[in-house]
Amino acid sequence: MRRNAGLFVAISLLSGFGSSAMSLVAGIWILDLTRSTGLAALVGLCVYAPVLAGPWLGGLLDRAPRRALVIAVNLLLAAALLALLAVRGPGQTWVIFAVSCAYGVSYVLIDAGETALLPSALSPTDLGDVNGWRSSAHEGMKLVAPLAGAGLYAWHGGHAVAVLSAAMPLLVAVLYLAVRLNRTPPERPTRRHRGLRAGLAVLLGQRTIRVPVVLAAVSIAMSGFTTAAVYAVVVTELRLPTTFLGVLASAQGAGSILGGLVVGRLLTRRGPAAVGVAGTVLFAVGCLARCLPWWPATVAGAVVAGIGLPWTLVAAVTAVQTHSPAALLGRVAATANTAMFGPLVLAIPLGSAAVHFGGRPPLIAAAVLCLTAAVTLRPPRPRQPEASAPLVIVGS
């Protein structure tokens, strides 16, 4: 267990570093080439849009050997990143967009592939801990990699960042070869298991999976919905410099690292549904704290929200791993990713429009929606056995 757990955490560190560095540099690169902020912003859409195809892409993971497919995707991603060496001027901007789309497709396949591989490499009792450690590793890279990528870009340009980022999936592919799959590989899907509806039926049909996934979807969508609101609160309401947003990002990242380290124990004690509810409530509290007209409360709110978000995500991923049929695990994992991250495509622009009413109303609306979801979907309390009446012996 320790060997495989260490390998999966290392995989998260490497993949998180490469993706975080390149996602920032791609936008900066396009901005430098075209001087267009609109085109630079489209990079994010290219990365996130493929998640909508998750149910279809996940079917590949159930038809082919999962480890071999994940390794192949990492190798193809490395090749795609090296194609950025052809970018010399504004005429090759389309290459950056194409590579960003390739990154998005690889996210869907690799995330779902890792979710499907973990139960074959770890015992069910260890899944929650390792998922939490992976989340902390990935969030930790979000604090380090963008700064490293931006610094390397300023020093040697986008080509150097492309080479560094391409090295990461190559190393990840090597680590996947070292993972020991001790458990029996999953059976191939039968004709009854095929098709888009198979994964969706499992996701919607089992409450143990559906509830954590819905809670994660609500929390993640509201994190995108409130992005513009946080900007408005910092700049307009609190009248702080825009650089303070970096402080909030670091505070939320620190909270996410802490949340990932402790979520495994909570999952063992309380289960995915209860942890998902707790994470959703914490995110709502973080939104409300950021409404207060005091900058320390805003920082504290970012930390609390940072703890809550990975709780909802790790709870959902663990529920998918432990309650999905083995033959459908890849498809269910990819469909769950679409359900959790797909709403961001609408939530972010809606939040940008809602901020015209001020920074605090969107934050309050997000908190209300999260609390409503938490109350509605909270797991029922187990019934206590009724106390039996004392036996009275009447003597003659």
N, C-alpha and C positions, 0 to 999 in steps of 0.2 A: 504493500500500500504506500509506504513512504517513498519508494522509488518512483512509482507512477504519479503520486501526488506532486512530488518535486518537479517532475517533467512537465506536468500540465501547468503548474505555476510559472515555470520558466517559459513555456510556450506563450502564456498570457503576457508575460513581461516583454518578450521580443515582438510579438504581434502588436501589442499596445504601443510600443515605442515607434515602430515603423509607421503604423496607421496615423497616430497622433501627429507625428512630425510632418508627414506628407500632406495630411488634410489641411494644415495651416499654410504650408509653403505653396500648395497648388493655387490657392486663392491669391496669395501675394504675387506669385509668378504671373498669373493672368493679369492682375492689376498693373504690374510693371510693364507688361507687353502691350496692353490695350488702353490703359488709363480709364477703364470702365468698371465702376463699382458693381453695376448690375451683372456684368459677365462674371466678375469674381464671385459674386454671391451664388451664381448658378452651379458652382462646383459642389456646394453642399447638397443641392437637389440631385445632382448626378450620383452622389454617393448614397443618398437615402432612398431614392425612387425605386431601385431594384428590390427593396424589401417587400414591395407590393406583390412581387412575383414569387414570394416565398413558398406558397403551397405547391406551385408547379416545380420549382427548383428542388424542393425537399424530396420529391419523388425520386430524383436521381440517387439520393443517399440510401433509399430502400431497395434500389435495383442493382447497385454496384457495391463491391467491398468498400466499406465506409472509410477505413484508414487509407486505402489506396487512392480513393477519390479525393480525400482531404489533402494528401500529399501532392497529388497532381494539380489541384487548384492552387496550392502555394507555389509550385514551380511555375505555373502559367502566370501567376501574379508577378513573380520576380521578372519573368520575361517581359510582361507588359510595362513594368516600371522602367526597365532598361530602354524601352522605346522612347522614353522622354529625352534620351540623349540626342534625338533627332530635332528637338525644339531649338530653333535658332532665332526666331523672330515672330511677329504677330501672325504670319501666315501659317505657323504650325500650332496655333492655339488649340485647334481642334484635337490635337494629340493629347493635350492635358485633359480635355473633357472626356475623350475616349478612355484614357487610363483611369479617370475618376469613376466612370461607369463600370469599368472592370473591377475596380476596388469594391464598388457597391455589390456587384454580383458575388465576388469572393466572400464578402462579409456574410451574406446569406448562407452560402454553402459551408463556409468554415465554422460559423457559429452553430448552425444546426448540426454539422458533423461532429464538433466537439461535444455537444450535448448528447448526441447519440453514442459516441465512443466511451464516454465516462462510465456508464453502467457496465461496460464490458471490461473495464480496467480497475474498478474500485468496488468495494462492497457497498450495499445500499446505505449503511449507517455512516459511511464516510463521505457521501455525496454532498451533503449540506456544508460540511467544513471545507471541502476542496472548492466547491462553487464560491463560497465566501472568500477564500484566499485568492482565487482567480480574479474575483471582482476587485479586491483590494489592489492586486498587482496591476490590473488594467487601469484603475483610477490613479494609482501612483505614477504611472507613465504619462498620464494626462497633465501632471504637474511638471514633469521634467522634459518630455519629448518636444512640445511646441517651442520651448525656449531654445533647446539644442538645435532643432531644425531651423528656426529663424536665424540663429547665430551662424550656422553652417552656410545658410543661403546668403547671408550678408558677406560672408568671408569668401566663398568659392562659387556661389551661384546655385541655380536649381539643379544642374547636372550632378553636383556632389551629393545633394540631398536624395536625388533619384537613385544613385548608386548605393548609398547607405540604406535607404528604404528597401531596395531590392535584396540586400543581403539578409534582411530580417526573415522573409518567408523561406529563403534557402535554409537558414539555420533551423527554422521551425520544422521544415520537412525532415531534417535529420533527426530532430528530437522525436517526431512522431514514429520514426523507425525504431527508436529505442523503447517505446512504450510496450509493456507486456500486457497482452490481452489474454487474461487467464480464464475468463468465463467463456462459455460456449457462444459462438457467434450467432446472431439472430437469424431466424429462418427467413427465406425469401418471401416476399409478399405474394399471396395467392390472388386469383382473379377477384375474389371478394374484397381484398384489401386495396385494389388498385383504384386509381382515379382521384380527382381532387376532393371528392366528398368524404373519402375514407378518413383522412387526417382531420377534417373539419368535424366529422361525426364524433370522433374520439374527444376532440377538444370541447365540443358543446355538450356531449352526452354524459361526461363524468364530472360531477361537481367538484371532486378533489383536484381536478386540473382546471376546470372552468373558473372557479372563484379566484385563485391566485393570479391567473392570467388576466382576468378582467381588472383586478385591482392594480396590477402592474401597468396595464394599458391606460387606465385612468390617470395614474400618477405620472407616467412618462409623458402622456399627452399634455397634462397640465404643466409639466416642467417646460415644454416647448411653448405653451400658450402664455406663460408668465415671463418669458425671456425679455420681450420688449418692455413689459411692465417694470421689471427690475432696473433696466436701463433708465426708465423715466423717473423712478423713485430716487435713484442715486443722483442723476443730473438735475432734475427739475425740483423734486420735493426736498431733498436733503442738500442740494446745491454743492455737491462734492465733485471733484475732478473726475474725468472719465477713467483715469488710471485706478480709481478705487474699485472698478469692476474687476480688476486683476486680484485685488484683495479678496473680494467675494468668491471669485472662482477658486482661489487657493483654499479658502475656508470651506467651501462646499466639497472640494476634493479631499481635504483632511477628514471631513465627516464621512465621506464615502469609504475612505480607507479604514477608518474605525468601525463603521457599520459592517463592512465585509469581514473583518476579523472576528466579530462576535456573533454573526448571524447563524453560523453553523450550529452552535450550542442551542440557540433559541429554536431552530428547526427541529432538533432532536427532542426538545422538551415540549414544544407547543404545536408543531406541525406547520406545513406551508400556509394554510388558510389563516391561522392566527397571526403568523409573522407578516403575511401580506397585509392584513388589517392594521397591524401596529405600524408598519412602514408607511401606509397610506395616511394614517392619522398624524404621524410625525411630519410627513411632507406638508400636510395642511397646516400644522402648527408653525412650520417654517415659513409658509406663505404669510400667515397672520403676523408673525414677528417682524417680517420685512415691511409691514404696513406702518409700524410704529415710527414716529418722527425722531428717532435717536439712532445714530449710526452703529453703536455697539449692538443694539437689538437686531439691526440688519445683518451684521456679521454672525450673531448667534443664530438667527433664522437660517442663514446659509449653511451653517454647520448641521443644524437639526434636519433640514431638508436633505443634506448630503448623506446623513445616516439613513433616512427613511427610504430614499430611492433604491439603493442596492438591496435593502431588505425585500422590497416588493419584487424586484427582478430575480434575485436569487431564490426566493420562495417559489416563484412561477417556474423557473427552470428546473428546480429540484422536483416539483410536483410532476412536471412533464416526464422527467427521467424515471421516476419511481412508479408512475401509474399508467404509462402508455404501453400498449402491446409492443413487444420487441420488434415485430416485423414492420411496424408503422412508426417507429420512434423518430426516424429522420423526417418523415412527412409531418408528424405532429409537432416536432420541434420547429421546423421551418414555418408552419402555419401559426404557431404561437408567436414566433418572432414578428410575423406580419401583423398579427393582432396587437402586439405590444408597441411596435415602432411605426407601423403604417399610419396611425392617426396623427403623427407628427407632421405629415405632409399638409394636413389641413389646420392643425392646431397652431403652428407657427405663424402663418399669414393671418389667421383669425385673431391671434394675440396682438399682432402688429396693428390690426384695425381697431381692436378694443382699447388700445392705449390712448386713443384720441379722447376717451372719457377720463383720462388721468391714469396714473400709475397704480393707485391702490384698488380701484374697482375690479380690474382683472385678477389681482391677487386674492381679493375677498371671494370672488366668484369661483376661482380655482379651489380655494379652501373649502367652500360650501359643497362643491361637487365631490371632492375627495372624502369629506366627512360623511356625506350622504351615501357614497358607495361603501364606505367602511361599515356604517351602521346597517345598511341593507344586506351586505354579504357576510357579516360576521358569522363565524361558525356557531351553531347552537350549543348551549351548555348541556353537558351530560346530565341526565336525570338522576337525582339522588334516590336511592332505595328508601321506601317508606319504612319508618320505624315500626316494628311490630309491638303490639300491646303487651305489657308485662303479663306473664302467666301468674294467675292468683290461685293458690291451692287452698281450698276451704276445708278446714278440718272438721270432723264430726264431733 
